[in-house]
Amino acid sequence: MAVLNELDFFQKATLRICGSLYIEKALMNCIQYLKKVMPADWLDFCFYERDLVGLRMLALSSTFKAIKLDQLIHLPLEVRRHLEWQENENIRVYNSLEESPVFQRVVAKYPQCFKAEDYSMIVMSMQIEGQRAFGDISLYAEGRNRYTEEDAQLFSLLNKPFAIAMSNALRHRELVKLRDRLLDDNRYLQNELIQLSGDEIIGSQSGLSDVMEMVYRVAPTDAPVLLLGETGVGKELIANSIQRLSHRRDGPFIKVNCGAIPDTLIDSELFGHEKGAFTGATSQKRGRFERAHNGTIFLDEIGELPPQVQVRLLRVLQNKEIERVGGTKPKLTDIRVICATNRNLKNMVKLGEFREDLFFRLYVFPIEIPPLKKRIEDVPALVSYFIEKKAKEMKIKAPLKLDQGAIEQLMTYNWPGNVRELENLVERALINNRNGPLTFKNMFLIKDKVDSLKASFKTDEVIPLEEAMSKHIRKALKVGNGKVQGPGGAAEILKIHPNTLRKRMKKLGILYGRQRPKGE
């Protein structure tokens, strides 16, 4: 071919190669021109991943179809040897599939595209500034013996245009991935902010002063924190404070309710998964730990984690790395872990329900948050805060007043549901008395049951002590819906230690728990 024709070929092909930042589109534009000057049915872009012992296919195009890919084709040892023997050759011609076991695998991988019985190929390794290729461009033509050395020489003129265009296209593809990832993170964090109920700590100068002192001590460090306390005491708000006071305050703060995720999904939710890792995994997904990189993850109800997830969490704490479900490479993470539970982890360790090594990893800096009944002096401030908050949510503009004696009534209650119960009580009062004054009469469900229980014993009848005690305990069990201990349980109603109550029940022949017949 004359020099002028080669120059004309180079210019026209280069314009098409560099006409798009999308690899598959650039290849389709190019092959539409190549087909006019040489045999050309398919054009692909791939590179050899030595660590994963496979060929990574990124694009496959014909004159009428452009296919975006990101698939790894595994290569057996003998096929890899064949490929590595050819690594120093910048351009290679194969006039049948028998000559190249590598491309036998490529053709077999995409039968919907390669439908002929045999193919001829020109394979060109791309180079920039004399450096070893970062990928290969392969041209396919249906049938045997379709290419000559002259075809290969002409195709080789496009080495630098292909190399520059593919390099730019790869960078563009990576930028698109990063953009999508940032948009995904932004959506996720916006949803978290919408759900955030507030982070003001009421009682930080009184009933929670000791807790806040511990928060100020641990917040500047990266040590894991374990928040302990009954349901509804405000563990999430304390976690918010630790994050806000830490050097990670500008990083992500990812919250996970471990008890709300099904066991079948929790691995994927926490650690992410690769495409095809299991049925339904149609795309790659980053887990909560990956999202928390350079920030903090808050694991609420940590005692609900199944054993296999406890093992993976231990690895995160020990090695600072995670591995997606179906993944082959661990990913380093820089995160701070805050956990919370209302369960007795020490007892769970003794019973074999929680890993001992994980417990000691988490038990670096435990913070016990007292229940509301032990900081009853905080009730007035909490009531004022919840009235203002709920009135704003309910669009009540007029200032609301409390009924006379309302605060005293609230401060004599035992608060088995803690701060959350108080918040719900205030909201219920606002619904019933939108114009005020707010009253809380007949709203204490558990206390009402206790009062009715006491009233039922107002009688002049004298019966044996053990019989009276048995009746009293049975009524307490009935009021407590069969529960011996816990909020609203018989032990709390009778103001007695649960173990003491069980001993008396055993002595009186009162069955409880699993001892009770079904339906009783």
C-alpha positions as CSV (number, residue, x, y, z in Angstrom):
1,M,0.0,0.0,0.0
2,A,1.3,3.5,-0.9
3,V,2.5,5.8,1.9
4,L,-0.4,8.2,1.1
5,N,-2.9,5.5,1.4
6,E,-1.4,4.4,4.8
7,L,-1.6,8.0,6.0
8,D,-5.2,8.3,4.8
9,F,-6.0,5.0,6.5
10,F,-4.3,6.2,9.7
11,Q,-6.2,9.5,9.8
12,K,-9.6,8.1,9.1
13,A,-9.3,5.2,11.6
14,T,-7.8,7.5,14.3
15,L,-10.8,9.9,14.0
16,R,-13.1,7.0,14.6
17,I,-11.1,5.5,17.5
18,C,-10.8,8.8,19.3
19,G,-14.4,9.8,18.6
20,S,-15.9,8.5,21.9
21,L,-14.9,8.1,25.5
22,Y,-16.9,4.9,25.7
23,I,-14.6,2.0,24.8
24,E,-17.3,-0.1,23.1
25,K,-18.6,2.8,21.1
26,A,-15.0,3.7,19.9
27,L,-14.4,0.1,18.8
28,M,-17.7,0.0,16.9
29,N,-16.9,3.2,15.1
30,C,-13.4,1.8,14.2
31,I,-14.6,-1.6,12.9
32,Q,-17.2,0.1,10.7
33,Y,-14.3,1.7,8.8
34,L,-11.9,-1.3,9.0
35,K,-14.4,-3.6,7.3
36,K,-13.9,-1.4,4.2
37,V,-10.2,-2.2,3.9
38,M,-9.7,-5.7,5.5
39,P,-11.7,-8.6,6.9
40,A,-13.4,-7.5,10.1
41,D,-16.3,-8.9,12.0
42,W,-15.6,-8.3,15.7
43,L,-13.2,-6.1,17.7
44,D,-12.5,-6.5,21.4
45,F,-10.4,-4.9,24.2
46,C,-9.0,-7.0,27.0
47,F,-6.1,-7.4,29.3
48,Y,-4.4,-10.2,31.2
49,E,-4.8,-10.1,35.0
50,R,-1.9,-12.2,36.3
51,D,-3.0,-12.1,39.9
52,L,-6.5,-13.4,39.1
53,V,-5.1,-15.8,36.4
54,G,-7.6,-14.7,33.8
55,L,-8.4,-12.4,30.8
56,R,-10.5,-9.3,31.7
57,M,-12.8,-8.5,28.8
58,L,-13.9,-4.8,28.8
59,A,-15.6,-4.3,25.4
60,L,-16.7,-6.3,22.4
61,S,-18.0,-4.6,19.2
62,S,-19.1,-5.4,15.7
63,T,-20.3,-3.1,12.9
64,F,-23.8,-3.1,14.4
65,K,-23.4,-3.9,18.1
66,A,-21.3,-2.3,20.9
67,I,-21.2,-4.4,24.2
68,K,-19.8,-3.0,27.4
69,L,-18.2,-5.7,29.5
70,D,-16.3,-6.3,32.8
71,Q,-15.9,-10.0,32.8
72,L,-13.0,-12.3,33.8
73,I,-12.4,-15.4,31.7
74,H,-10.4,-17.9,33.8
75,L,-7.4,-19.4,32.0
76,P,-6.0,-22.8,32.9
77,L,-2.2,-23.2,33.4
78,E,-1.5,-24.5,29.9
79,V,-3.4,-21.6,28.3
80,R,-1.7,-19.0,30.5
81,R,1.7,-20.4,29.4
82,H,0.7,-20.0,25.8
83,L,-0.3,-16.4,26.5
84,E,2.9,-15.6,28.4
85,W,5.1,-17.0,25.7
86,Q,3.6,-14.5,23.3
87,E,3.8,-11.5,25.7
88,N,6.9,-10.0,24.0
89,E,5.3,-9.9,20.5
90,N,3.5,-6.6,19.8
91,I,1.3,-8.0,17.0
92,R,0.3,-11.6,16.3
93,V,-1.7,-13.3,13.6
94,Y,-3.7,-16.5,14.1
95,N,-5.5,-17.9,11.1
96,S,-7.6,-20.5,13.0
97,L,-8.8,-21.0,16.6
98,E,-6.6,-24.1,16.8
99,E,-3.5,-21.8,16.9
100,S,-4.7,-19.9,20.0
101,P,-6.2,-21.7,23.0
102,V,-6.7,-18.2,24.6
103,F,-9.1,-17.1,21.9
104,Q,-10.8,-20.4,21.8
105,R,-11.9,-19.5,25.4
106,V,-13.1,-16.0,24.3
107,V,-15.1,-17.4,21.4
108,A,-16.7,-20.0,23.7
109,K,-17.6,-17.4,26.3
110,Y,-19.7,-15.4,23.9
111,P,-21.5,-17.9,21.6
112,Q,-24.3,-15.3,20.9
113,C,-21.7,-13.2,19.1
114,F,-19.2,-15.7,17.6
115,K,-21.5,-18.0,15.6
116,A,-19.1,-19.2,12.8
117,E,-17.2,-22.5,13.2
118,D,-13.8,-20.9,13.0
119,Y,-12.1,-17.5,13.1
120,S,-8.9,-15.7,12.1
121,M,-7.4,-13.1,14.4
122,I,-5.0,-10.2,14.6
123,V,-4.0,-9.5,18.2
124,M,-2.1,-6.2,19.0
125,S,-0.6,-5.3,22.4
126,M,-1.0,-1.6,23.0
127,Q,2.0,0.5,24.2
128,I,2.5,4.0,25.4
129,E,6.0,5.6,25.3
130,G,7.6,2.2,24.8
131,Q,6.2,0.8,28.0
132,R,4.7,-2.7,28.1
133,A,1.1,-3.0,27.0
134,F,-1.7,-2.3,29.4
135,G,-4.1,-4.3,27.1
136,D,-4.7,-6.0,23.8
137,I,-6.9,-5.1,20.8
138,S,-8.1,-8.2,18.9
139,L,-9.6,-8.2,15.4
140,Y,-11.7,-11.2,14.3
141,A,-12.8,-12.4,10.9
142,E,-15.0,-15.4,10.2
143,G,-13.3,-18.4,8.7
144,R,-9.7,-19.6,8.4
145,N,-6.7,-18.0,6.7
146,R,-8.4,-14.6,6.4
147,Y,-5.4,-12.4,7.4
148,T,-2.0,-11.7,5.8
149,E,1.1,-10.1,7.2
150,E,0.2,-7.0,5.2
151,D,-3.1,-6.8,7.1
152,A,-1.2,-7.1,10.4
153,Q,1.2,-4.3,9.3
154,L,-1.6,-2.0,8.4
155,F,-3.4,-2.7,11.6
156,S,-0.2,-2.0,13.6
157,L,-0.3,1.6,12.4
158,L,-3.2,2.1,14.9
159,N,-1.2,1.0,18.0
160,K,-0.7,4.5,19.5
161,P,-4.2,5.8,18.6
162,F,-5.7,2.7,20.2
163,A,-3.4,3.0,23.3
164,I,-4.2,6.7,23.9
165,A,-7.9,6.3,23.3
166,M,-8.3,3.2,25.5
167,S,-6.2,4.8,28.3
168,N,-8.5,7.8,28.3
169,A,-11.6,5.7,28.0
170,L,-10.5,3.6,31.0
171,R,-9.9,6.7,33.1
172,H,-13.3,8.0,32.1
173,R,-15.0,4.8,33.0
174,E,-13.3,4.9,36.5
175,L,-14.5,8.5,37.0
176,V,-18.0,7.5,36.1
177,K,-17.8,4.7,38.7
178,L,-16.5,7.1,41.3
179,R,-19.3,9.6,40.4
180,D,-22.0,6.9,40.8
181,R,-20.4,5.8,44.1
182,L,-20.5,9.3,45.4
183,L,-24.1,9.8,44.3
184,D,-25.0,6.5,46.0
185,D,-23.2,7.6,49.2
186,N,-25.0,10.9,49.1
187,R,-28.4,9.3,48.7
188,Y,-27.7,6.9,51.6
189,L,-26.5,9.7,53.9
190,Q,-29.4,11.9,53.0
191,N,-31.8,9.1,54.1
192,E,-29.9,8.7,57.3
193,L,-30.2,12.4,58.0
194,I,-33.9,12.4,57.3
195,Q,-34.3,9.5,59.8
196,L,-32.2,11.2,62.4
197,S,-34.4,12.2,65.4
198,G,-32.0,14.7,66.9
199,D,-28.7,14.6,68.8
200,E,-29.3,16.9,71.8
201,I,-28.4,15.1,75.1
202,I,-30.9,16.1,77.7
203,G,-29.4,15.5,81.2
204,S,-25.8,15.9,80.2
205,Q,-25.3,18.2,83.2
206,S,-27.3,16.1,85.6
207,G,-28.3,12.4,85.3
208,L,-26.0,11.7,82.4
209,S,-23.0,13.8,83.5
210,D,-20.9,10.7,84.2
211,V,-21.8,9.2,80.9
212,M,-20.9,12.4,79.0
213,E,-17.6,12.6,80.9
214,M,-16.7,9.1,79.5
215,V,-17.9,10.3,76.0
216,Y,-15.5,13.2,76.1
217,R,-12.6,10.9,77.1
218,V,-13.1,8.3,74.4
219,A,-14.4,10.4,71.4
220,P,-11.0,11.7,70.3
221,T,-9.6,8.2,70.0
222,D,-10.3,5.4,67.5
223,A,-11.0,2.8,70.3
224,P,-14.1,0.7,69.8
225,V,-16.9,1.7,72.2
226,L,-19.6,-0.6,73.7
227,L,-22.8,1.1,74.8
228,L,-24.8,-0.8,77.4
229,G,-28.3,-0.1,78.8
230,E,-31.9,-1.0,78.6
231,T,-34.1,-0.5,75.5
232,G,-35.0,3.2,75.1
233,V,-32.3,4.8,77.2
234,G,-30.8,6.7,74.2
235,K,-27.8,4.7,73.1
236,E,-28.1,6.0,69.6
237,L,-27.9,9.6,70.8
238,I,-24.7,8.8,72.8
239,A,-23.2,7.2,69.6
240,N,-24.1,10.4,67.7
241,S,-22.2,12.4,70.3
242,I,-19.1,10.2,70.1
243,Q,-19.1,10.6,66.3
244,R,-19.7,14.4,66.5
245,L,-16.8,14.9,69.0
246,S,-14.3,12.7,67.1
247,H,-11.8,13.6,64.4
248,R,-14.0,11.5,62.1
249,R,-16.9,14.0,62.4
250,D,-16.7,14.9,58.7
251,G,-16.7,11.3,57.6
252,P,-19.6,9.0,57.0
253,F,-21.6,7.7,60.0
254,I,-23.3,4.5,59.1
255,K,-26.0,3.0,61.4
256,V,-27.0,-0.6,61.4
257,N,-29.7,-2.3,63.4
258,C,-28.3,-5.8,63.5
259,G,-31.6,-7.3,64.8
260,A,-33.6,-5.9,61.8
261,I,-31.6,-7.7,59.0
262,P,-32.5,-11.3,58.2
263,D,-29.7,-13.8,58.7
264,T,-29.7,-14.7,55.0
265,L,-28.9,-11.1,54.0
266,I,-26.8,-9.8,56.8
267,D,-23.4,-10.8,55.2
268,S,-24.3,-9.0,52.0
269,E,-25.6,-5.9,53.9
270,L,-22.6,-5.5,56.1
271,F,-19.8,-6.6,53.8
272,G,-21.2,-6.2,50.3
273,H,-21.1,-8.8,47.5
274,E,-19.6,-9.3,44.0
275,K,-21.7,-9.6,40.9
276,G,-22.9,-13.2,40.6
277,A,-21.9,-14.1,44.2
278,F,-25.3,-15.7,44.7
279,T,-28.7,-15.9,43.0
280,G,-30.1,-12.4,42.6
281,A,-26.7,-10.7,42.8
282,T,-27.0,-9.0,39.4
283,S,-24.6,-6.2,40.2
284,Q,-21.7,-5.4,42.6
285,K,-22.7,-4.0,45.9
286,R,-20.7,-2.2,48.6
287,G,-21.7,-3.1,52.2
288,R,-22.1,-0.9,55.2
289,F,-18.5,-1.3,56.3
290,E,-17.2,-0.1,52.9
291,R,-19.6,2.9,53.1
292,A,-18.2,3.7,56.5
293,H,-14.6,4.0,55.3
294,N,-12.8,7.0,56.9
295,G,-15.8,7.3,59.3
296,T,-17.7,5.4,61.9
297,I,-20.1,2.5,61.9
298,F,-22.7,2.1,64.7
299,L,-23.9,-1.5,65.2
300,D,-27.0,-1.5,67.3
301,E,-28.2,-4.7,68.9
302,I,-24.8,-6.3,68.5
303,G,-26.0,-9.3,70.5
304,E,-28.3,-10.3,67.7
305,L,-25.4,-11.0,65.2
306,P,-25.3,-14.7,64.1
307,P,-22.1,-16.6,64.7
308,Q,-20.7,-16.5,61.2
309,V,-21.0,-12.7,61.1
310,Q,-19.3,-12.5,64.5
311,V,-16.3,-14.2,63.0
312,R,-16.2,-11.6,60.1
313,L,-16.6,-8.7,62.5
314,L,-13.7,-10.0,64.5
315,R,-11.5,-9.9,61.4
316,V,-12.5,-6.3,60.7
317,L,-11.5,-5.3,64.2
318,Q,-8.2,-7.3,64.2
319,N,-7.0,-6.7,60.6
320,K,-8.9,-3.6,59.5
321,E,-10.0,-5.4,56.3
322,I,-13.2,-6.8,54.9
323,E,-14.0,-9.3,52.1
324,R,-17.2,-9.0,50.0
325,V,-19.3,-12.1,49.6
326,G,-18.0,-13.9,46.5
327,G,-14.8,-11.7,46.5
328,T,-11.3,-13.0,46.3
329,K,-9.4,-9.9,47.5
330,P,-9.6,-8.4,51.0
331,K,-10.2,-4.6,51.2
332,L,-8.5,-2.4,53.8
333,T,-10.9,-0.3,55.8
334,D,-10.3,2.7,58.1
335,I,-13.3,2.8,60.4
336,R,-14.2,3.3,64.0
337,V,-16.7,0.7,65.5
338,I,-19.4,1.7,68.1
339,C,-21.7,-1.1,69.3
340,A,-24.7,-1.1,71.5
341,T,-26.8,-3.7,73.2
342,N,-29.5,-4.2,75.9
343,R,-28.4,-7.8,76.4
344,N,-26.0,-9.2,79.0
345,L,-23.0,-10.1,76.7
346,K,-21.1,-11.7,79.6
347,N,-23.9,-14.2,80.1
348,M,-24.1,-14.8,76.4
349,V,-20.4,-15.6,76.3
350,K,-20.9,-18.1,79.1
351,L,-23.8,-19.7,77.3
352,G,-21.8,-19.9,74.1
353,E,-24.1,-17.5,72.3
354,F,-21.4,-14.8,71.7
355,R,-17.8,-15.2,70.8
356,E,-15.4,-14.6,73.8
357,D,-12.6,-13.2,71.6
358,L,-15.1,-10.7,69.9
359,F,-16.5,-9.7,73.3
360,F,-13.0,-8.7,74.6
361,R,-12.3,-6.8,71.3
362,L,-15.5,-4.8,71.8
363,Y,-15.2,-4.4,75.6
364,V,-12.3,-1.9,75.4
365,F,-14.4,1.0,76.6
366,P,-17.9,0.1,77.9
367,I,-20.3,2.9,78.7
368,E,-23.3,2.0,80.9
369,I,-26.2,4.3,80.3
370,P,-28.5,4.5,83.3
371,P,-32.3,3.9,82.9
372,L,-34.6,6.9,83.3
373,K,-35.8,5.6,86.8
374,K,-32.2,6.2,88.0
375,R,-32.1,9.7,86.7
376,I,-35.6,10.9,87.5
377,E,-34.3,14.4,87.9
378,D,-34.0,14.6,84.1
379,V,-37.8,14.1,83.5
380,P,-38.8,17.8,83.6
381,A,-36.1,18.8,81.0
382,L,-37.0,15.8,78.8
383,V,-40.7,16.7,79.0
384,S,-40.0,20.3,77.9
385,Y,-37.8,19.1,75.0
386,F,-40.4,16.5,73.8
387,I,-43.3,19.0,74.0
388,E,-41.4,21.4,71.8
389,K,-40.2,18.7,69.4
390,K,-43.6,17.0,69.0
391,A,-45.5,20.3,68.8
392,K,-43.3,21.3,65.9
393,E,-43.8,18.0,64.2
394,M,-47.6,18.2,64.7
395,K,-47.6,21.9,63.6
396,I,-49.0,23.1,66.9
397,K,-48.0,26.8,67.1
398,A,-49.6,27.9,70.4
399,P,-47.4,27.5,73.5
400,L,-48.6,24.5,75.6
401,K,-48.8,24.3,79.4
402,L,-48.8,21.3,81.7
403,D,-51.7,20.5,83.9
404,Q,-51.1,21.2,87.6
405,G,-49.3,18.3,89.3
406,A,-48.4,16.7,85.9
407,I,-44.6,16.8,86.5
408,E,-44.9,15.3,90.0
409,Q,-47.1,12.5,88.5
410,L,-44.4,11.8,85.9
411,M,-41.6,11.8,88.5
412,T,-43.3,9.1,90.6
413,Y,-43.6,6.7,87.7
414,N,-41.1,3.8,87.3
415,W,-40.5,4.2,83.5
416,P,-40.0,0.6,82.4
417,G,-39.8,1.9,78.7
418,N,-37.3,4.6,79.6
419,V,-36.9,7.8,77.6
420,R,-38.7,6.3,74.6
421,E,-41.8,5.6,76.7
422,L,-41.7,9.2,78.0
423,E,-41.5,10.5,74.4
424,N,-44.5,8.4,73.3
425,L,-46.4,9.5,76.4
426,V,-45.9,13.2,75.6
427,E,-46.9,12.6,72.0
428,R,-50.1,10.8,73.1
429,A,-50.9,13.7,75.5
430,L,-50.5,16.2,72.6
431,I,-52.8,14.3,70.4
432,N,-55.5,14.2,73.2
433,N,-55.0,17.8,74.2
434,R,-53.8,19.9,71.3
435,N,-54.9,23.1,73.0
436,G,-53.6,22.2,76.5
437,P,-53.2,22.0,79.3
438,L,-51.4,18.7,79.0
439,T,-52.4,15.9,81.4
440,F,-51.1,12.4,81.8
441,K,-53.9,10.8,83.8
442,N,-54.9,7.3,82.9
443,M,-52.0,7.0,80.5
444,F,-49.6,4.8,82.5
445,L,-50.7,1.3,81.3
446,I,-48.5,-0.7,83.6
447,K,-49.1,1.5,86.7
448,D,-52.9,1.2,86.0
449,K,-52.6,-2.6,86.1
450,V,-50.6,-2.4,89.3
451,D,-53.3,-0.2,90.9
452,S,-56.0,-2.5,89.8
453,L,-54.1,-5.4,91.2
454,K,-53.8,-3.7,94.6
455,A,-57.5,-2.7,94.5
456,S,-58.5,-6.4,93.9
457,F,-57.0,-7.2,97.3
458,K,-59.1,-4.7,99.3
459,T,-61.1,-7.3,101.3
460,D,-61.8,-8.2,104.8
461,E,-61.5,-11.9,104.1
462,V,-58.7,-13.6,106.0
463,I,-57.0,-16.6,104.2
464,P,-53.8,-18.6,104.9
465,L,-50.6,-16.7,104.2
466,E,-49.3,-19.2,101.5
467,E,-52.7,-19.2,99.8
468,A,-52.8,-15.4,99.8
469,M,-49.2,-15.2,98.5
470,S,-50.0,-17.8,95.7
471,K,-53.1,-15.7,94.6
472,H,-51.1,-12.5,94.7
473,I,-48.3,-14.0,92.5
474,R,-50.7,-15.5,90.1
475,K,-52.5,-12.2,89.6
476,A,-49.1,-10.4,89.1
477,L,-48.2,-13.0,86.5
478,K,-51.6,-12.4,84.8
479,V,-51.0,-8.6,84.7
480,G,-47.5,-9.2,83.4
481,N,-48.8,-11.5,80.6
482,G,-46.9,-14.4,82.0
483,K,-43.5,-12.7,82.3
484,V,-41.5,-13.2,85.4
485,Q,-38.8,-10.6,84.8
486,G,-38.2,-7.6,82.6
487,P,-40.3,-4.4,82.0
488,G,-43.9,-5.0,83.2
489,G,-43.0,-8.5,84.5
490,A,-44.3,-10.0,87.7
491,A,-41.0,-9.4,89.6
492,E,-41.1,-5.6,88.7
493,I,-44.8,-5.4,89.7
494,L,-44.2,-7.1,93.0
495,K,-40.9,-5.2,93.5
496,I,-38.9,-8.4,94.2
497,H,-35.8,-9.9,92.6
498,P,-36.7,-12.3,89.8
499,N,-34.7,-15.2,91.3
500,T,-36.4,-14.7,94.7
501,L,-39.8,-14.8,93.0
502,R,-38.9,-18.0,91.1
503,K,-37.9,-19.7,94.3
504,R,-41.2,-18.7,96.0
505,M,-43.1,-19.9,92.9
506,K,-41.3,-23.2,92.9
507,K,-42.1,-23.6,96.6
508,L,-45.8,-22.7,96.0
509,G,-46.1,-25.0,93.0
510,I,-46.7,-22.2,90.5
511,L,-45.5,-23.1,87.0
512,Y,-43.9,-20.6,84.7
513,G,-42.1,-20.3,81.4
514,R,-41.6,-23.7,79.7
515,Q,-43.0,-25.5,82.7
516,R,-46.5,-24.2,81.9
517,P,-48.7,-26.5,79.7
518,K,-49.5,-25.2,76.2
519,G,-52.5,-23.0,76.1
520,E,-52.3,-22.1,79.8
